[in-house]
Amino acid sequence: MNINFELYKVFYTVAKELSFSGAAKKLFVSQSAISQSISTLERELDSKLFTRTTKKVSLTIKGETLFHHVEPAVISILQGEKQLGEFDTLERGRLHIGVSDTICKYYLIDFLKDFHILYPNIELLITNRTSIECVSLLKKNLVDLIVTNLPNNELDSTFNVIETVSFQDVIIAPTIYDELNHRKIDFSELVHYPILLLDKQSSTTRFLQDTFSNLNLTLKPAIELGSIDLLVDMASIGLGITFIPDYVYLKSEQLFIVETHQKLQKRKLGIVTQAKTPLSKSSEAFIELITAD
């Protein structure tokens, strides 16, 4: 089957806009040209891709299936076209980074500030997702690079990983659990207290649960939250014990660090890019800025 890419580009635009007139404006063509392109694609694929009424346009099941495959391909091609004009210069362009809110707030923010000062004409785009979700964004070419916790089980040989800094997870508890203070305890004692964790799909929670599972212990959360800051807030008001990176912890009258006989394995932060995708000058400059430290 030899279908013109422009038909897929039209299909992608209509699917994003859910409007034939909207797609026509986006592509600077007539609405009838959009309709003809979609009709041609449906005929070539022998599949109805859109349900059209007088009020709205929606994807059929087959249309949704095709869109799932077409979206990353079209985005990749369009980004490739755009990057060709930006590739060898830092005078203009764009850098799109995927990063979790914790890493962005407590680690990356100063680097972003310095990069913007050095290269003010480079547009910085930041997408906040969990470290695991960031890998998915990178796979789909929706971001140029990601900064993630390591290990990250979603990474494979199709990615380049540059390790930057090491960190240690610490266990913090509210003062109502003062019996845990000023002594070392075993992880087996810890699991009898209310545990506050990030969402189970986060790389941090997977790391912690794997660590405890290897000791034949179950780390069952009493509360699951979406951010490290919320974990700290909930622990501060006495709702339980939690785990946070050492670079996040600030001394507090409401919290203390729980000392344990077993030590959590140190983790790292890393910059990840697509192995087979050449880096733009802006990506290279950002990586150089971080790794220079």
KEKE-3310 file (N, C-alpha, C; in steps of 0.2 Angstrom, whole numbers, plus 5000, padded with zeros to 4 digits):
npx = (5004:5004:5003:5001:5010:5005:4991:4990:4994:4984:4974:4979:4978:4964:4960:4966:4960:4947:4938:4933:4934:4942:4954:4956:4959:4971:4980:4979:4971:4957:4941:4934:4945:4950:4940:4940:4953:4952:4942:4948:4958:4951:4945:4957:4961:4950:4942:4931:4935:4931:4916:4904:4893:4881:4884:4896:4912:4919:4931:4931:4931:4941:4947:4953:4962:4971:4975:4982:4994:4998:5000:5013:5022:5019:5022:5035:5041:5037:5044:5056:5058:5057:5068:5079:5081:5085:5096:5110:5112:5112:5105:5092:5077:5071:5069:5063:5058:5055:5050:5049:5039:5046:5060:5061:5058:5067:5080:5082:5079:5088:5097:5089:5086:5100:5102:5093:5097:5110:5106:5095:5086:5082:5068:5060:5052:5043:5037:5028:5028:5027:5042:5042:5031:5037:5047:5038:5034:5046:5048:5038:5043:5039:5045:5062:5072:5073:5074:5077:5073:5085:5087:5076:5064:5058:5067:5077:5088:5086:5088:5099:5108:5113:5121:5120:5119:5121:5109:5102:5088:5078:5070:5056:5048:5034:5033:5024:5028:5038:5045:5052:5063:5080:5086:5091:5081:5073:5068:5057:5051:5046:5036:5025:5019:5009:5011:5016:5015:5021:5011:5008:5013:5024:5042:5049:5041:5040:5054:5055:5046:5051:5063:5059:5052:5062:5067:5057:5046:5031:5027:5015:5005:4996:4991:4991:4999:5002:5013:5030:5030:5017:5018:5027:5020:5008:5015:5019:5008:5005:5000:5007:5022:5035:5045:5058:5069:5085:5089:5078:5074:5071:5076:5064:5053:5042:5045:5057:5072:5071:5082:5089:5094:5096:5101:5094:5097:5108:5102:5101:5101:5097:5100:5091:5090:5084:5092:5094:5092:5098:5106:5100:5107:5103:5099:5111:5119:5112:5113:5127:5128:5123:5131:5143:5145)
npy = (4994:5011:5025:5043:5053:5066:5064:5057:5067:5077:5069:5067:5081:5084:5075:5080:5092:5089:5094:5099:5111:5118:5111:5114:5128:5127:5120:5129:5127:5123:5119:5109:5103:5097:5088:5080:5074:5066:5057:5051:5044:5036:5028:5022:5015:5007:5009:5017:5032:5043:5049:5059:5073:5086:5094:5089:5082:5066:5053:5036:5019:5013:5024:5030:5020:5021:5034:5033:5027:5035:5048:5049:5047:5058:5069:5067:5069:5082:5089:5085:5092:5105:5106:5105:5118:5124:5117:5119:5131:5142:5153:5154:5144:5129:5121:5106:5099:5085:5081:5077:5085:5086:5084:5095:5106:5105:5102:5105:5118:5129:5126:5128:5142:5147:5142:5149:5162:5162:5158:5166:5167:5154:5145:5138:5124:5115:5100:5093:5077:5061:5051:5039:5042:5052:5045:5039:5050:5054:5042:5044:5055:5067:5076:5083:5079:5070:5072:5061:5050:5037:5020:5017:5008:5008:5012:5007:4999:5008:5021:5034:5037:5048:5049:5060:5066:5058:5053:5051:5042:5047:5043:5050:5055:5060:5069:5063:5050:5048:5038:5032:5039:5044:5032:5016:5007:4992:4988:4980:4984:4996:4994:4993:5005:5019:5021:5033:5036:5040:5039:5023:5021:5028:5030:5030:5024:5011:5008:5008:4998:4987:4986:4983:4971:4962:4960:4952:4959:4969:4984:4993:5006:5018:5030:5037:5049:5063:5070:5074:5085:5085:5073:5077:5087:5080:5071:5080:5084:5073:5061:5050:5040:5043:5043:5052:5061:5065:5078:5085:5086:5097:5103:5102:5106:5098:5086:5072:5063:5045:5033:5019:5001:4994:5001:5011:5008:5019:5031:5039:5054:5057:5062:5059:5054:5050:5037:5035:5047:5062:5075:5092:5108:5115:5106:5099:5110:5112:5099:5100:5110:5105:5094:5100:5103)
npz = (5000:4995:5001:5000:5010:5014:5015:5027:5035:5034:5039:5052:5057:5056:5065:5077:5078:5077:5068:5051:5046:5054:5053:5039:5040:5048:5039:5028:5017:5007:5014:5006:5000:5011:5014:5003:5003:5015:5011:5001:5008:5016:5007:5001:5012:5014:5025:5037:5044:5051:5060:5055:5058:5058:5068:5074:5073:5075:5079:5072:5079:5071:5066:5078:5081:5070:5072:5084:5079:5069:5074:5082:5072:5062:5070:5073:5060:5057:5067:5064:5051:5056:5065:5056:5052:5063:5068:5068:5075:5089:5089:5087:5090:5098:5114:5121:5136:5145:5162:5179:5192:5204:5202:5193:5201:5212:5207:5193:5191:5192:5182:5171:5172:5170:5157:5150:5152:5145:5132:5126:5115:5113:5113:5128:5133:5144:5150:5163:5170:5177:5180:5173:5164:5157:5149:5140:5133:5127:5118:5109:5103:5107:5116:5117:5125:5141:5159:5172:5186:5190:5194:5180:5174:5162:5152:5138:5126:5116:5120:5124:5139:5151:5166:5179:5194:5210:5222:5239:5245:5259:5274:5281:5296:5306:5322:5330:5330:5339:5345:5336:5334:5336:5336:5328:5316:5310:5293:5293:5305:5301:5291:5298:5301:5295:5278:5267:5250:5233:5218:5211:5199:5198:5196:5208:5218:5212:5213:5227:5232:5225:5232:5245:5243:5239:5252:5257:5261:5262:5255:5258:5254:5264:5259:5243:5233:5222:5221:5228:5236:5242:5249:5259:5265:5270:5279:5288:5295:5302:5296:5292:5287:5276:5260:5253:5241:5247:5243:5243:5256:5270:5286:5299:5312:5313:5308:5307:5302:5299:5306:5299:5300:5288:5272:5260:5242:5234:5222:5205:5195:5178:5161:5147:5130:5113:5106:5092:5086:5080:5090:5093:5092:5103:5112:5114:5120:5132:5138:5140:5148:5160:5163:5165:5178)
capx = (5000:5008:4998:5004:5010:5000:4984:4990:4995:4977:4970:4981:4976:4957:4959:4967:4955:4940:4934:4936:4935:4948:4960:4957:4963:4977:4984:4979:4968:4950:4937:4932:4951:4951:4935:4942:4959:4949:4938:4953:4962:4946:4944:4963:4962:4944:4939:4928:4939:4927:4909:4902:4886:4881:4887:4903:4916:4923:4935:4928:4936:4946:4951:4957:4968:4975:4978:4987:5000:5000:5002:5020:5025:5018:5025:5042:5043:5036:5049:5063:5058:5058:5075:5084:5082:5088:5100:5117:5113:5109:5102:5085:5075:5067:5071:5057:5061:5051:5053:5044:5039:5051:5066:5061:5058:5073:5086:5083:5077:5094:5100:5084:5088:5106:5102:5089:5102:5115:5103:5088:5082:5079:5061:5061:5046:5044:5031:5029:5025:5031:5048:5040:5027:5042:5050:5033:5034:5052:5047:5034:5046:5035:5050:5068:5075:5070:5078:5073:5076:5087:5084:5069:5063:5055:5072:5080:5094:5085:5090:5106:5107:5119:5120:5122:5121:5118:5106:5100:5081:5078:5064:5055:5042:5031:5035:5020:5031:5045:5048:5057:5068:5086:5088:5090:5076:5073:5063:5052:5047:5044:5030:5019:5017:5006:5016:5014:5019:5019:5007:5011:5016:5030:5048:5051:5037:5042:5060:5054:5042:5056:5068:5056:5050:5068:5068:5051:5042:5027:5026:5008:5003:4990:4989:4995:4999:5005:5019:5034:5028:5011:5020:5030:5014:5004:5018:5020:5002:5005:4997:5011:5029:5036:5052:5059:5076:5089:5090:5072:5073:5073:5075:5058:5051:5037:5048:5064:5074:5071:5088:5088:5099:5097:5101:5092:5102:5108:5099:5104:5097:5100:5097:5090:5088:5083:5099:5095:5090:5103:5104:5100:5112:5100:5100:5119:5121:5109:5117:5134:5128:5121:5136:5149:5145)
capy = (5000:5016:5031:5049:5056:5072:5062:5056:5074:5079:5065:5069:5088:5084:5071:5084:5098:5087:5099:5099:5118:5119:5108:5118:5134:5125:5118:5134:5124:5124:5114:5104:5099:5092:5082:5075:5070:5061:5052:5047:5040:5031:5023:5018:5010:5003:5010:5024:5035:5049:5050:5066:5075:5093:5097:5088:5076:5061:5047:5030:5015:5012:5030:5030:5015:5024:5040:5031:5025:5041:5054:5050:5048:5065:5074:5066:5072:5089:5091:5085:5098:5111:5106:5106:5125:5126:5112:5122:5138:5144:5160:5153:5137:5127:5115:5104:5095:5081:5081:5077:5091:5086:5085:5101:5111:5105:5101:5107:5125:5133:5125:5131:5149:5148:5141:5155:5168:5161:5157:5169:5166:5147:5144:5133:5121:5110:5096:5089:5071:5056:5049:5034:5045:5055:5040:5038:5056:5053:5037:5047:5061:5073:5080:5082:5075:5070:5071:5056:5046:5031:5016:5018:5001:5009:5013:5001:5001:5013:5027:5036:5039:5052:5050:5067:5066:5053:5055:5045:5043:5047:5041:5055:5053:5066:5069:5059:5044:5049:5031:5029:5044:5043:5025:5013:5002:4988:4990:4976:4988:5002:4993:4993:5011:5021:5023:5038:5034:5042:5035:5016:5021:5032:5026:5030:5019:5005:5006:5006:4992:4981:4985:4979:4965:4958:4958:4948:4963:4972:4991:4995:5013:5020:5035:5038:5055:5064:5074:5074:5091:5083:5068:5080:5090:5075:5068:5085:5084:5067:5056:5044:5040:5043:5043:5058:5062:5069:5085:5089:5087:5102:5102:5104:5104:5093:5080:5069:5057:5039:5030:5011:4997:4993:5007:5011:5009:5026:5032:5044:5057:5056:5065:5053:5056:5045:5035:5036:5054:5067:5081:5099:5112:5117:5100:5098:5115:5110:5094:5102:5115:5101:5089:5103:5103)
capz = (5000:4994:5002:5001:5017:5014:5017:5034:5038:5034:5044:5059:5058:5057:5071:5082:5078:5077:5063:5045:5044:5058:5049:5033:5043:5050:5034:5023:5011:5007:5017:5002:4999:5017:5014:4997:5006:5020:5007:4997:5013:5018:5001:5001:5018:5015:5032:5039:5050:5055:5060:5053:5059:5056:5074:5077:5070:5079:5076:5073:5082:5067:5066:5084:5080:5065:5075:5088:5075:5064:5078:5083:5065:5060:5075:5072:5054:5057:5071:5060:5047:5060:5068:5051:5051:5070:5070:5069:5078:5095:5089:5087:5090:5104:5117:5124:5141:5150:5168:5185:5195:5210:5199:5190:5206:5216:5204:5186:5190:5192:5175:5166:5173:5167:5150:5147:5152:5140:5126:5127:5109:5112:5117:5132:5134:5150:5151:5169:5170:5181:5176:5168:5159:5152:5144:5135:5129:5123:5113:5104:5100:5110:5119:5114:5130:5148:5165:5175:5191:5188:5188:5177:5171:5155:5148:5135:5122:5111:5123:5127:5146:5154:5173:5182:5201:5214:5228:5243:5248:5266:5277:5286:5300:5310:5329:5334:5330:5342:5347:5330:5334:5340:5336:5321:5316:5304:5288:5296:5310:5297:5288:5303:5302:5289:5273:5261:5244:5226:5214:5210:5192:5198:5196:5215:5221:5210:5216:5235:5232:5223:5238:5251:5241:5240:5259:5258:5265:5258:5257:5256:5255:5267:5255:5237:5231:5215:5222:5234:5241:5246:5254:5265:5269:5273:5284:5293:5299:5306:5293:5291:5286:5269:5258:5249:5240:5251:5240:5244:5263:5274:5293:5301:5319:5313:5305:5308:5298:5303:5304:5298:5299:5281:5268:5253:5237:5231:5215:5201:5190:5172:5155:5142:5123:5108:5103:5085:5084:5081:5095:5090:5096:5109:5116:5116:5124:5138:5141:5142:5154:5166:5165:5167:5185)
cpx = (5004:5003:5002:5004:5006:4993:4984:4991:4988:4973:4972:4978:4968:4956:4960:4962:4948:4935:4937:4938:4941:4954:4961:4961:4970:4982:4983:4976:4961:4947:4936:4939:4952:4946:4937:4948:4956:4946:4943:4957:4957:4945:4951:4963:4955:4941:4936:4932:4936:4920:4907:4895:4887:4884:4894:4906:4920:4926:4931:4933:4942:4951:4955:4963:4973:4979:4983:4994:5003:5003:5010:5024:5025:5022:5033:5045:5042:5042:5056:5063:5060:5065:5080:5086:5085:5094:5107:5117:5109:5106:5094:5083:5071:5070:5065:5059:5055:5054:5048:5044:5044:5058:5067:5062:5065:5080:5087:5082:5082:5097:5096:5086:5094:5106:5098:5093:5107:5112:5095:5083:5080:5073:5062:5053:5047:5037:5032:5025:5029:5037:5046:5036:5032:5045:5045:5033:5040:5051:5043:5037:5042:5039:5057:5073:5071:5075:5074:5077:5079:5088:5077:5068:5060:5060:5075:5086:5093:5086:5097:5104:5114:5118:5123:5124:5118:5114:5104:5092:5082:5071:5062:5048:5040:5033:5030:5023:5038:5048:5053:5063:5074:5088:5087:5085:5077:5067:5056:5048:5043:5037:5024:5016:5013:5011:5013:5018:5017:5015:5011:5015:5022:5037:5051:5048:5039:5049:5059:5051:5047:5061:5065:5054:5056:5070:5061:5046:5037:5026:5020:5006:4996:4987:4994:4994:5003:5011:5023:5032:5022:5013:5023:5024:5010:5008:5019:5014:5001:5001:5001:5019:5030:5044:5053:5067:5079:5089:5083:5071:5075:5071:5068:5056:5046:5039:5055:5065:5074:5078:5086:5094:5101:5097:5098:5097:5102:5105:5103:5099:5101:5096:5097:5087:5087:5090:5100:5093:5095:5101:5104:5105:5110:5101:5107:5121:5118:5112:5124:5134:5127:5128:5143:5150:5148)
cpy = (5006:5023:5037:5051:5062:5070:5060:5062:5077:5076:5067:5076:5088:5080:5075:5090:5096:5092:5099:5107:5120:5117:5112:5125:5133:5124:5123:5131:5125:5118:5108:5100:5094:5086:5077:5071:5065:5056:5048:5042:5034:5026:5019:5013:5006:5003:5017:5026:5040:5048:5057:5068:5083:5097:5096:5082:5072:5056:5041:5025:5014:5018:5031:5026:5018:5030:5038:5029:5031:5047:5054:5051:5055:5070:5073:5069:5079:5092:5091:5090:5104:5112:5107:5114:5128:5122:5115:5129:5138:5151:5160:5146:5136:5121:5113:5098:5091:5080:5080:5083:5092:5088:5092:5107:5111:5104:5105:5115:5130:5133:5129:5139:5151:5148:5147:5161:5168:5161:5160:5168:5159:5147:5138:5130:5115:5107:5092:5083:5067:5054:5044:5037:5049:5051:5039:5044:5056:5048:5040:5053:5067:5078:5079:5078:5075:5070:5067:5053:5039:5027:5018:5012:5002:5011:5007:5004:5006:5020:5028:5039:5042:5053:5057:5067:5060:5056:5049:5047:5042:5045:5046:5053:5060:5064:5065:5052:5044:5043:5029:5034:5042:5036:5022:5008:4998:4990:4986:4979:4993:5000:4993:5000:5013:5024:5028:5037:5039:5037:5028:5016:5025:5027:5025:5025:5012:5003:5004:4999:4986:4980:4981:4972:4960:4956:4954:4952:4967:4979:4993:5002:5014:5026:5036:5045:5057:5068:5073:5079:5089:5078:5072:5084:5086:5072:5073:5085:5077:5061:5049:5045:5040:5043:5048:5058:5066:5077:5089:5090:5093:5101:5105:5102:5099:5086:5078:5064:5051:5035:5022:5007:4995:5000:5006:5012:5016:5026:5038:5048:5057:5060:5059:5056:5049:5043:5036:5043:5059:5073:5087:5102:5114:5112:5099:5103:5114:5105:5096:5106:5111:5097:5093:5104:5096)
cpz = (5000:4995:5003:5008:5019:5017:5024:5038:5039:5039:5051:5061:5060:5064:5077:5083:5079:5073:5057:5043:5048:5055:5043:5035:5045:5045:5028:5017:5012:5011:5013:5000:5005:5016:5008:5000:5010:5016:5003:5002:5015:5013:5000:5006:5019:5022:5033:5045:5054:5055:5060:5054:5057:5062:5076:5072:5075:5076:5077:5077:5078:5066:5072:5084:5076:5068:5080:5085:5071:5068:5079:5077:5062:5064:5074:5065:5054:5062:5068:5055:5050:5063:5062:5051:5058:5072:5072:5072:5085:5095:5089:5088:5096:5107:5122:5129:5144:5156:5174:5188:5201:5207:5196:5195:5210:5213:5197:5186:5189:5185:5170:5166:5169:5160:5147:5147:5146:5133:5126:5121:5108:5117:5121:5134:5139:5150:5157:5169:5175:5177:5171:5163:5154:5147:5138:5130:5124:5117:5108:5101:5102:5114:5116:5119:5137:5153:5170:5181:5187:5194:5186:5172:5164:5150:5145:5131:5117:5114:5125:5134:5149:5161:5175:5189:5204:5220:5232:5245:5255:5268:5282:5290:5304:5317:5333:5334:5333:5344:5342:5330:5338:5341:5329:5322:5310:5299:5290:5301:5306:5294:5292:5304:5295:5285:5268:5255:5238:5223:5212:5203:5192:5199:5204:5218:5219:5213:5224:5236:5230:5229:5243:5249:5241:5247:5261:5263:5260:5260:5254:5258:5259:5262:5249:5235:5225:5215:5228:5239:5245:5251:5260:5269:5273:5279:5290:5297:5302:5303:5291:5289:5278:5267:5253:5247:5245:5249:5241:5252:5266:5281:5295:5309:5319:5311:5307:5303:5302:5301:5304:5298:5292:5277:5261:5248:5234:5223:5211:5197:5184:5166:5150:5135:5119:5105:5096:5082:5085:5086:5091:5094:5102:5114:5119:5121:5131:5142:5144:5148:5161:5168:5166:5174:5188)
residu = (MET:ASN:ILE:ASN:PHE:GLU:LEU:TYR:LYS:VAL:PHE:TYR:THR:VAL:ALA:LYS:GLU:LEU:SER:PHE:SER:GLY:ALA:ALA:LYS:LYS:LEU:PHE:VAL:SER:GLN:SER:ALA:ILE:SER:GLN:SER:ILE:SER:THR:LEU:GLU:ARG:GLU:LEU:ASP:SER:LYS:LEU:PHE:THR:ARG:THR:THR:LYS:LYS:VAL:SER:LEU:THR:ILE:LYS:GLY:GLU:THR:LEU:PHE:HIS:HIS:VAL:GLU:PRO:ALA:VAL:ILE:SER:ILE:LEU:GLN:GLY:GLU:LYS:GLN:LEU:GLY:GLU:PHE:ASP:THR:LEU:GLU:ARG:GLY:ARG:LEU:HIS:ILE:GLY:VAL:SER:ASP:THR:ILE:CYS:LYS:TYR:TYR:LEU:ILE:ASP:PHE:LEU:LYS:ASP:PHE:HIS:ILE:LEU:TYR:PRO:ASN:ILE:GLU:LEU:LEU:ILE:THR:ASN:ARG:THR:SER:ILE:GLU:CYS:VAL:SER:LEU:LEU:LYS:LYS:ASN:LEU:VAL:ASP:LEU:ILE:VAL:THR:ASN:LEU:PRO:ASN:ASN:GLU:LEU:ASP:SER:THR:PHE:ASN:VAL:ILE:GLU:THR:VAL:SER:PHE:GLN:ASP:VAL:ILE:ILE:ALA:PRO:THR:ILE:TYR:ASP:GLU:LEU:ASN:HIS:ARG:LYS:ILE:ASP:PHE:SER:GLU:LEU:VAL:HIS:TYR:PRO:ILE:LEU:LEU:LEU:ASP:LYS:GLN:SER:SER:THR:THR:ARG:PHE:LEU:GLN:ASP:THR:PHE:SER:ASN:LEU:ASN:LEU:THR:LEU:LYS:PRO:ALA:ILE:GLU:LEU:GLY:SER:ILE:ASP:LEU:LEU:VAL:ASP:MET:ALA:SER:ILE:GLY:LEU:GLY:ILE:THR:PHE:ILE:PRO:ASP:TYR:VAL:TYR:LEU:LYS:SER:GLU:GLN:LEU:PHE:ILE:VAL:GLU:THR:HIS:GLN:LYS:LEU:GLN:LYS:ARG:LYS:LEU:GLY:ILE:VAL:THR:GLN:ALA:LYS:THR:PRO:LEU:SER:LYS:SER:SER:GLU:ALA:PHE:ILE:GLU:LEU:ILE:THR:ALA:ASP)
# end
